[in-house]
Amino acid sequence: MSDRSYRFSHAIVRLPADSATAGLRAIDTGEPDITLIREHHADYVAALRTEGATVIELPKLESFPDAQFVEDTALCLPEGAVVMRPGAPSRLGEAAVMAPVLHRFYDEVLSIAGPGTIEAGDILTTESEILVGTSARTNDAGIAELTGLVARWGYRVRRLETPPGVLHFKTDCSLLDAETILSTSRLAAAGGFSNYRVIYTAPGEEAAANSIRFNDAVIVPDGFPGTAEALARAGYKVVPVGNSECAKLDGGMSCLSLRFSPPKAG
């Protein structure tokens, strides 16, 4: 079975700006510490490099407080990339800035033109399909446009519902391998993962669901021992990285990078 949905050669990250503490958040849980954000970000980059990633570190963008969460701006597939159209108006400029970066690595870079909106935090790419959850940031029109664009590369898109009160679909799930998804109970209960093996986050550790499989490691947010133990028991190499401050900005492990294997050198 193919493993191209979690084996990558490259990752794009963006250095957190001083303005990151003013980023969007659904609930105010306290002021993020910018020094700690940067320390955690450096640990995250180090973890990616340890797993073999060529990491492209983009400069900070002070005019876009959420720009460190690069994943929302694009969907990177082996055949090409699709620039998203974020549902948060303040983030539209982030996608435009990411487009020329992707052209360094892809001959074909498509864009969501609208009027629909879609953010890649709502997109989970598996070996057999692209799962997209509706949310406050991703609507049916955006999903329909994405479906049409990726059809040229042979992908099937399946629309799912994100539970109420959950920012992004991948806030509550992540891919572990070709057959396995890490998920919260509330998301799995919707029935969208019936074709997959599901490992559940431990009770009270729903925030651990936003992890990433990168080559041989599952990079998880630190501080969720029950979920880390369940993953280790299942045979996964678990690499914890601090995320306490990005969590205050609704950010997790997947949000902080675009992970891909480019068809051409950048």
C-alpha positions in Angstrom: 0.0 0.0 0.0 1.2 3.5 -0.7 2.5 5.7 2.0 2.7 9.0 0.2 0.1 10.6 2.5 2.6 10.7 5.3 6.1 10.3 3.8 7.5 13.7 2.8 10.8 15.3 1.9 9.9 19.0 2.5 8.1 21.2 5.0 7.3 24.9 4.7 7.1 26.9 8.0 6.9 30.6 8.8 8.6 32.3 11.7 6.2 33.7 14.2 5.8 37.4 14.1 5.7 39.7 17.1 2.1 40.3 16.2 1.3 36.6 16.6 -0.1 37.3 20.1 -2.9 39.2 18.5 -3.9 36.2 16.3 -7.5 35.0 16.0 -8.9 32.8 18.7 -12.3 31.3 19.4 -12.0 31.7 23.2 -9.6 33.9 25.1 -7.6 31.6 27.4 -4.9 34.1 28.1 -2.1 36.1 26.4 0.3 33.9 24.5 4.0 34.3 25.4 5.8 35.2 22.2 9.2 34.0 23.5 7.7 30.6 24.3 5.9 30.5 20.9 9.3 30.9 19.2 11.0 28.3 21.4 8.3 25.8 20.6 8.4 26.7 16.9 12.2 26.0 16.9 11.6 22.6 18.6 9.0 21.8 16.0 11.4 22.6 13.1 14.1 20.6 14.8 11.7 17.6 15.0 10.9 17.8 11.3 14.5 18.0 10.4 15.3 15.0 12.6 12.7 13.0 10.6 14.5 14.0 7.3 12.6 17.1 6.3 14.2 19.9 4.2 12.6 22.8 6.0 11.9 26.0 4.2 11.7 28.8 6.9 9.8 31.8 5.5 10.2 35.2 7.2 7.7 36.5 9.7 4.8 38.6 8.4 4.0 41.3 11.0 0.9 42.4 9.0 -0.6 38.9 9.3 -0.7 37.7 13.0 -1.8 34.2 12.0 0.7 33.7 9.3 2.7 31.1 11.2 -0.2 28.7 10.7 0.8 28.1 7.1 -1.2 25.0 6.6 -4.5 26.8 6.1 -3.1 28.6 3.0 -2.6 25.6 0.7 -3.2 22.0 -0.1 0.0 20.3 -1.3 -0.3 17.1 -3.2 2.3 15.1 -5.2 0.9 16.3 -8.5 0.4 20.0 -7.7 -0.8 22.5 -5.1 -4.0 24.4 -4.5 -4.0 27.8 -2.9 -6.9 28.1 -0.5 -9.4 30.9 0.0 -9.5 31.3 3.8 -12.8 31.9 5.5 -11.3 34.4 7.9 -11.1 37.7 5.9 -7.9 38.8 7.7 -6.1 35.7 6.4 -6.8 36.1 2.7 -3.5 37.9 2.1 -1.6 35.0 3.6 -2.7 32.7 0.8 -1.7 35.2 -1.8 1.8 35.4 -0.3 2.2 31.6 -0.2 1.4 31.2 -3.9 4.8 32.3 -5.3 6.6 30.1 -2.8 4.7 27.1 -4.1 5.6 27.9 -7.7 9.2 27.2 -6.7 8.3 23.5 -6.2 5.3 22.9 -8.5 4.7 23.4 -12.2 1.0 23.4 -11.5 -0.3 25.7 -8.7 -4.1 26.2 -8.8 -6.2 28.6 -6.7 -9.7 28.6 -5.2 -11.3 31.6 -6.9 -14.4 31.8 -4.8 -17.0 32.9 -3.9 -16.7 29.8 -1.6 -14.1 29.6 1.2 -11.9 26.7 2.3 -9.0 26.3 4.6 -6.6 23.4 4.6 -7.1 22.9 8.3 -10.4 21.3 7.3 -8.7 18.9 4.8 -7.4 15.4 5.7 -5.7 13.7 2.8 -5.5 9.9 3.0 -4.2 7.3 0.6 -7.6 6.8 -1.0 -9.4 10.1 -0.7 -9.5 13.7 0.4 -11.7 14.3 3.4 -13.0 17.9 3.9 -15.0 19.0 6.9 -17.4 21.9 6.7 -16.7 24.6 9.3 -17.1 28.3 10.0 -14.1 28.7 7.6 -14.9 26.1 5.0 -18.3 26.0 3.1 -19.9 23.8 0.5 -19.0 26.2 -2.4 -15.4 26.0 -1.4 -15.5 22.2 -1.2 -17.2 22.0 -4.6 -14.5 24.1 -6.2 -11.7 22.1 -4.7 -13.4 18.9 -5.9 -13.4 20.1 -9.4 -9.8 21.2 -9.3 -8.3 18.0 -7.9 -10.3 15.8 -10.2 -7.7 16.4 -12.9 -5.2 14.5 -10.6 -7.6 11.6 -9.9 -8.6 12.6 -6.4 -12.0 11.9 -4.9 -13.2 14.4 -2.3 -15.6 13.4 0.5 -17.5 16.1 2.4 -17.9 15.5 6.2 -19.4 17.5 9.0 -17.1 19.1 11.6 -18.8 19.0 15.1 -20.3 22.3 16.4 -17.8 24.4 18.3 -14.7 22.8 16.7 -12.7 25.3 14.6 -11.3 23.0 12.0 -11.9 19.4 10.9 -8.3 18.6 11.7 -8.6 20.1 15.2 -10.1 16.8 16.0 -8.2 14.3 13.8 -5.0 13.4 12.1 -3.7 10.7 9.8 -1.4 8.1 11.4 -0.9 5.8 8.4 -2.7 4.5 5.3 -5.3 2.7 7.4 -5.4 4.6 10.7 -6.7 8.0 12.0 -6.2 9.6 15.4 -9.6 11.1 16.4 -11.6 12.5 19.1 -14.7 10.5 20.1 -17.0 13.4 19.1 -15.6 13.5 15.5 -15.5 9.7 15.0 -19.1 9.5 16.2 -20.2 11.2 13.1 -19.3 8.1 11.2 -17.0 9.5 8.6 -14.1 7.1 9.5 -15.9 3.8 9.0 -13.4 2.7 6.4 -10.4 3.4 8.8 -9.0 2.0 12.0 -9.4 4.7 14.6 -7.3 5.4 17.7 -9.1 7.7 20.1 -7.6 10.5 22.1 -7.6 9.9 25.8 -10.5 11.4 27.8 -9.9 15.1 28.3 -7.1 15.1 25.8 -9.0 16.1 22.7 -6.4 18.7 21.8 -3.9 15.9 21.1 -5.9 14.9 18.0 -4.1 17.6 16.0 -0.8 15.8 15.5 1.1 15.0 12.4 2.6 11.8 10.9 5.9 12.8 9.2 7.9 9.9 7.9 8.6 7.6 10.8 7.3 9.9 13.6 4.0 11.1 15.0 4.7 14.6 16.2 2.2 15.3 19.0 1.6 18.3 21.3 3.3 17.9 24.6 1.2 17.4 27.7 -1.2 14.6 26.7 0.3 11.5 28.2 -2.7 9.2 27.8 -2.9 9.7 24.0 0.9 9.5 23.7 0.9 6.2 25.5 -1.9 4.8 23.3 0.1 5.8 20.2 3.2 4.2 21.6 1.3 1.0 22.4 0.1 0.9 18.8 3.7 0.9 17.6 4.2 4.5 16.6 7.3 6.6 17.3 5.9 9.5 19.4 7.7 12.9 19.4 6.2 15.5 21.8 6.6 19.2 21.0 5.4 22.0 23.2 2.3 23.8 22.0 0.9 25.6 25.0 1.0 29.1 23.5 -0.1 28.3 20.0 -3.0 26.4 21.6 -4.2 29.7 22.9 -4.5 30.8 19.2 -6.4 27.7 18.2 -3.2 26.3 16.6 -1.8 22.7 16.6 0.9 20.6 15.1 -0.6 20.4 11.6 -1.2 24.1 11.4 2.4 25.0 11.6 3.7 23.5 8.4 3.0 22.5 4.8 4.3 19.0 4.3 5.0 17.6 0.8 7.3 16.0 -1.6 7.8 18.4 -4.5 8.0 17.2 -8.1 10.8 19.7 -8.8 13.6 21.3 -6.9 12.9 24.6 -5.2 
